[in-house]
Amino acid sequence: MSPRKSERIMNLTICLLMARRFLDKAHIRENVEGYAGMTDGNFERTFERDKDELRALGVPVETGSNSPLFPDDVGYRIRRQNFELPPVQFTAAETTVLGLAGRVWEQATLADHTVSALAKLRAAGIEVDSSRMAGIAPTMGAREPSFDLFWQATTSSRRIGFDYRGQPRTLEPWIMTYRHGAWYVLGLDVERNSQRMFKISRVEGTPSLIGKRGAFVVPTDLDLAALVRSLEPAAPDREAVLAIRGERAPELRRRGSAGESPDGLPLGFAAYRVPYTPHSDFVGEVAAQGPDVLVLSPPELRHQVIRRLQAWVAGNESGVLG
């Protein structure tokens, strides 16, 4: 539709919508910008096409007469109650989701739009108490500086390049998901030609968008929800008995349960039974606690932690001596 035609149809809509009675063609021709200067025949054809186009768009142009004595005096109008959308109604669950969405975006680049949207909802009599969702709402912004670029890449199907644990990566992002207090992006690792999931907070530096929009298509036969679940860490299937000093290593103590302390423990240590999986870096997690955590069992875990500490000491001494 040309700009000139769009403007004329908009003017016709406003004229018919504001009318309190049926308007005849002469009045419409005189008052609607866009019909002036047309010949009689041209006006008749143009007006009929404009009416048909409005009706095709769902605008209820009504035909009738203002006088029961002269029913042939045809006029036109648009009843406001037939034209306006009904009041927007939300269920309690939908209102909760809207409030949660507002919390999610409050620190992102869409914050201004979020404030405007929530203000309009409140003006319509829909009170969204977003503060009630403070404990469950994911946040972004300063804590996730790369979020916006990954979001743009995902929604526009553009590749994105970034550094992750010292390695350059190029990703075709399929979906973003929120798990255990952090945002992740899932997609195709281009160089490795395999599916990968990356924790956005671990991205180093500033990512860069690569290429044009629509550069790839998410596989239609891919069950993204199932794939996200499959990439979750495996459930712990082993148990370690650790001796932890006092209030140190709070994360290990939180995941474990206090056990019976064997004889011979150093003063100030208590035993904890902590579940773990061998596929995680549990060895590194324990070794990072240094002398504050001792592995009592299993023996293979104790040996792995000792080797990790020995390797760290050797590397440190090598660096000092070098």
C-alpha positions as CSV (number, residue, x, y, z in Angstrom):
1,M,0.0,0.0,0.0
2,S,1.4,3.4,-1.0
3,P,2.0,6.1,1.6
4,R,-0.6,8.3,-0.1
5,K,-3.2,5.6,-0.1
6,S,-2.4,4.6,3.5
7,E,-2.9,8.2,4.6
8,R,-6.2,8.5,2.8
9,I,-7.6,5.3,4.3
10,M,-6.4,6.4,7.8
11,N,-8.2,9.7,7.3
12,L,-11.3,7.9,6.2
13,T,-11.2,5.7,9.3
14,I,-10.8,8.6,11.6
15,C,-13.7,10.5,10.0
16,L,-16.1,7.5,10.1
17,L,-15.0,6.7,13.7
18,M,-15.6,10.2,15.0
19,A,-19.1,10.5,13.4
20,R,-22.1,10.3,15.7
21,R,-24.4,9.8,12.7
22,F,-24.2,8.3,9.3
23,L,-22.1,10.4,6.9
24,D,-23.1,10.7,3.2
25,K,-20.6,10.5,0.4
26,A,-20.7,14.3,-0.2
27,H,-19.7,15.0,3.4
28,I,-16.9,12.3,3.2
29,R,-15.6,13.6,-0.1
30,E,-15.5,17.2,1.3
31,N,-13.9,16.4,4.7
32,V,-11.5,13.5,4.1
33,E,-8.0,14.5,2.9
34,G,-7.2,12.5,-0.2
35,Y,-10.5,12.7,-2.1
36,A,-10.2,16.4,-3.0
37,G,-9.6,17.1,-6.7
38,M,-11.0,13.7,-7.9
39,T,-13.6,13.5,-10.6
40,D,-17.0,12.1,-9.7
41,G,-16.3,8.8,-11.3
42,N,-12.8,8.5,-9.8
43,F,-14.1,9.3,-6.3
44,E,-16.8,6.7,-6.6
45,R,-14.3,4.0,-7.6
46,T,-11.7,5.0,-5.0
47,F,-14.2,5.3,-2.2
48,E,-15.7,1.8,-2.9
49,R,-12.1,0.3,-3.0
50,D,-11.2,2.0,0.3
51,K,-14.4,0.7,2.0
52,D,-13.6,-2.8,0.8
53,E,-10.1,-2.6,2.0
54,L,-11.1,-1.4,5.4
55,R,-13.6,-4.3,5.7
56,A,-10.9,-6.7,4.6
57,L,-8.7,-5.4,7.4
58,G,-11.6,-6.1,9.9
59,V,-12.8,-2.6,10.3
60,P,-16.6,-2.7,10.6
61,V,-17.8,0.0,8.2
62,E,-21.5,0.2,8.7
63,T,-24.0,1.4,6.1
64,G,-27.4,3.0,7.1
65,S,-29.7,6.0,7.1
66,N,-30.2,8.7,9.6
67,S,-33.9,9.0,8.8
68,P,-36.5,6.2,8.8
69,L,-38.5,8.4,6.3
70,F,-35.8,8.5,3.7
71,P,-34.0,5.0,3.9
72,D,-32.5,5.6,0.5
73,D,-30.3,8.4,1.9
74,V,-27.3,6.1,2.5
75,G,-24.5,7.0,4.8
76,Y,-21.5,5.4,6.5
77,R,-20.0,5.2,10.0
78,I,-17.8,3.0,12.3
79,R,-19.3,2.2,15.7
80,R,-16.6,2.7,18.3
81,Q,-17.8,-0.3,20.4
82,N,-17.4,-2.5,17.3
83,F,-14.0,-1.1,16.4
84,E,-12.1,-1.0,19.7
85,L,-10.5,-4.0,21.1
86,P,-12.0,-5.5,24.3
87,P,-10.3,-4.8,27.6
88,V,-7.2,-6.9,28.1
89,Q,-7.7,-9.6,30.8
90,F,-5.0,-11.6,32.4
91,T,-5.2,-14.6,34.7
92,A,-3.2,-14.6,38.0
93,A,-0.6,-16.9,36.4
94,E,-0.2,-14.6,33.3
95,T,0.2,-11.6,35.6
96,T,2.9,-13.4,37.5
97,V,4.7,-14.2,34.3
98,L,4.5,-10.5,33.2
99,G,5.9,-9.5,36.5
100,L,8.7,-12.0,36.3
101,A,9.5,-10.8,32.8
102,G,9.8,-7.3,34.1
103,R,12.2,-8.4,36.7
104,V,14.3,-10.3,34.1
105,W,14.7,-7.3,31.9
106,E,15.0,-4.6,34.5
107,Q,18.8,-4.2,34.0
108,A,18.9,-5.0,30.3
109,T,18.8,-2.7,27.3
110,L,15.1,-3.2,27.1
111,A,14.6,-1.7,30.6
112,D,12.9,1.5,29.2
113,H,10.4,-0.6,27.3
114,T,9.8,-2.7,30.3
115,V,9.0,0.3,32.5
116,S,6.6,1.6,29.8
117,A,4.8,-1.8,29.4
118,L,4.3,-2.2,33.2
119,A,3.1,1.4,33.4
120,K,0.4,0.7,30.8
121,L,-0.7,-2.5,32.6
122,R,-1.1,-0.6,35.8
123,A,-3.0,2.2,34.0
124,A,-5.4,-0.5,32.8
125,G,-6.0,-1.6,36.4
126,I,-3.7,-4.6,36.3
127,E,-1.3,-4.4,39.3
128,V,1.9,-6.3,38.7
129,D,3.8,-6.8,42.0
130,S,7.1,-7.7,40.6
131,S,8.8,-7.5,44.0
132,R,7.2,-10.7,44.9
133,M,9.3,-12.5,42.3
134,A,12.6,-11.1,43.5
135,G,13.7,-14.4,44.9
136,I,13.2,-16.4,41.6
137,A,13.8,-13.8,38.9
138,P,17.0,-14.2,36.9
139,T,18.9,-11.0,36.4
140,M,21.4,-9.7,33.9
141,G,23.2,-6.5,33.1
142,A,26.5,-5.9,34.8
143,R,26.7,-9.5,36.0
144,E,26.1,-10.8,32.4
145,P,27.8,-8.2,30.2
146,S,27.6,-10.5,27.1
147,F,23.9,-11.3,27.5
148,D,22.6,-8.7,25.0
149,L,25.0,-9.8,22.2
150,F,24.1,-13.5,22.6
151,W,20.4,-12.6,22.7
152,Q,20.7,-10.6,19.5
153,A,22.6,-13.5,17.8
154,T,20.0,-16.0,18.9
155,T,17.0,-14.0,17.9
156,S,18.4,-13.0,14.5
157,S,20.1,-16.3,13.7
158,R,23.6,-14.8,13.4
159,R,26.9,-16.4,14.2
160,I,28.8,-15.1,17.2
161,G,32.5,-15.3,18.0
162,F,33.9,-15.3,21.5
163,D,36.7,-16.5,23.7
164,Y,35.9,-19.3,26.2
165,R,38.5,-20.6,28.7
166,G,41.3,-19.3,26.5
167,Q,39.9,-20.8,23.3
168,P,38.3,-18.9,20.4
169,R,34.8,-20.2,19.6
170,T,32.3,-19.6,16.8
171,L,28.7,-20.5,17.6
172,E,25.4,-20.8,15.8
173,P,23.2,-20.1,18.8
174,W,19.9,-22.0,18.9
175,I,18.5,-21.2,22.3
176,M,19.3,-19.5,25.6
177,T,18.3,-21.0,28.9
178,Y,18.5,-20.2,32.6
179,R,19.9,-22.9,34.9
180,H,20.9,-22.8,38.5
181,G,21.3,-19.0,38.7
182,A,23.1,-18.5,35.5
183,W,22.4,-18.0,31.7
184,Y,23.6,-20.5,29.1
185,V,23.6,-20.5,25.3
186,L,23.2,-23.7,23.4
187,G,24.0,-24.2,19.7
188,L,26.4,-25.5,17.1
189,D,30.1,-25.1,17.7
190,V,31.2,-24.3,14.1
191,E,34.9,-25.3,14.4
192,R,34.1,-28.6,16.2
193,N,30.9,-29.2,14.3
194,S,29.1,-30.4,17.4
195,Q,26.5,-29.3,19.9
196,R,27.8,-27.3,22.8
197,M,26.4,-25.3,25.7
198,F,28.3,-22.4,27.2
199,K,27.9,-20.5,30.4
200,I,27.6,-16.8,29.4
201,S,29.3,-15.5,32.6
202,R,32.5,-17.5,31.6
203,V,32.8,-15.7,28.2
204,E,36.0,-13.7,28.1
205,G,36.1,-10.2,26.6
206,T,33.4,-8.9,24.3
207,P,31.8,-11.3,21.8
208,S,31.4,-10.2,18.2
209,L,28.4,-10.8,15.8
210,I,29.5,-12.5,12.6
211,G,27.8,-12.3,9.2
212,K,24.2,-11.5,8.3
213,R,20.9,-12.3,9.9
214,G,19.4,-15.6,9.0
215,A,22.8,-17.2,8.5
216,F,21.6,-20.6,9.8
217,V,18.4,-22.5,10.6
218,V,17.8,-24.4,13.9
219,P,17.3,-28.1,13.0
220,T,13.6,-28.8,12.8
221,D,14.0,-32.4,14.2
222,L,15.9,-31.1,17.3
223,D,14.2,-31.5,20.7
224,L,15.8,-28.5,22.3
225,A,14.2,-29.1,25.7
226,A,15.5,-32.7,25.8
227,L,18.9,-31.5,24.6
228,V,19.2,-29.0,27.4
229,R,18.2,-31.6,30.0
230,S,20.9,-34.0,28.5
231,L,23.6,-31.4,29.0
232,E,22.8,-31.0,32.6
233,P,25.5,-32.3,35.0
234,A,25.0,-36.0,35.8
235,A,23.5,-36.8,39.2
236,P,26.1,-37.7,41.8
237,D,26.7,-41.4,41.9
238,R,29.6,-41.6,44.3
239,E,30.3,-40.5,47.8
240,A,33.4,-39.0,49.4
241,V,34.2,-38.8,53.1
242,L,36.0,-35.5,53.7
243,A,37.5,-34.0,56.9
244,I,36.8,-30.3,56.9
245,R,38.3,-27.7,59.2
246,G,35.8,-25.7,61.2
247,E,33.6,-23.4,59.0
248,R,35.8,-23.7,55.9
249,A,34.7,-25.0,52.5
250,P,31.0,-24.0,53.1
251,E,29.9,-25.3,49.6
252,L,31.2,-28.8,50.3
253,R,29.6,-28.8,53.8
254,R,26.3,-27.6,52.3
255,R,26.2,-30.4,49.8
256,G,27.3,-33.0,52.3
257,S,26.0,-34.3,55.6
258,A,27.8,-34.6,58.8
259,G,29.1,-38.1,59.4
260,E,30.8,-40.0,62.3
261,S,34.3,-38.6,62.8
262,P,36.9,-41.4,62.9
263,D,39.6,-41.4,65.5
264,G,42.8,-39.6,64.7
265,L,41.3,-36.5,63.0
266,P,43.3,-33.3,63.5
267,L,41.9,-31.0,66.1
268,G,39.1,-28.7,64.7
269,F,38.2,-31.1,61.8
270,A,34.8,-32.8,61.3
271,A,33.8,-35.6,58.9
272,Y,31.3,-35.0,56.1
273,R,29.8,-37.4,53.5
274,V,29.7,-35.5,50.2
275,P,28.2,-37.0,47.0
276,Y,30.0,-36.3,43.7
277,T,30.3,-37.5,40.1
278,P,33.7,-38.4,38.6
279,H,32.8,-36.4,35.4
280,S,32.9,-33.1,37.3
281,D,36.0,-31.4,38.5
282,F,35.5,-32.5,42.1
283,V,39.2,-33.2,42.4
284,G,40.0,-29.6,41.6
285,E,37.2,-28.4,43.9
286,V,38.7,-30.3,46.9
287,A,42.3,-29.5,46.0
288,A,41.4,-25.8,45.9
289,Q,40.7,-25.9,49.6
290,G,44.3,-26.8,50.4
291,P,45.0,-28.0,54.0
292,D,41.4,-27.2,55.1
293,V,40.0,-30.3,53.5
294,L,41.4,-33.9,53.8
295,V,40.1,-36.8,51.8
296,L,39.4,-39.8,54.0
297,S,37.8,-42.0,51.3
298,P,37.7,-43.3,48.7
299,P,41.5,-43.9,48.2
300,E,41.5,-43.2,44.5
301,L,40.0,-39.7,45.1
302,R,42.7,-39.0,47.8
303,H,45.4,-40.0,45.4
304,Q,44.0,-37.8,42.6
305,V,43.8,-34.8,45.0
306,I,47.4,-35.4,46.2
307,R,48.6,-35.6,42.6
308,R,46.8,-32.4,41.7
309,L,48.4,-30.6,44.7
310,Q,51.8,-32.0,43.8
311,A,51.5,-30.8,40.2
312,W,50.5,-27.3,41.4
313,V,53.5,-27.1,43.8
314,A,55.8,-28.3,41.1
315,G,54.5,-25.8,38.6
316,N,54.7,-23.0,41.1
317,E,58.3,-23.8,42.1
318,S,59.2,-24.1,38.4
319,G,57.9,-20.6,37.8
320,V,59.7,-19.2,40.8
321,L,63.0,-20.8,39.9
322,G,62.6,-19.8,36.2
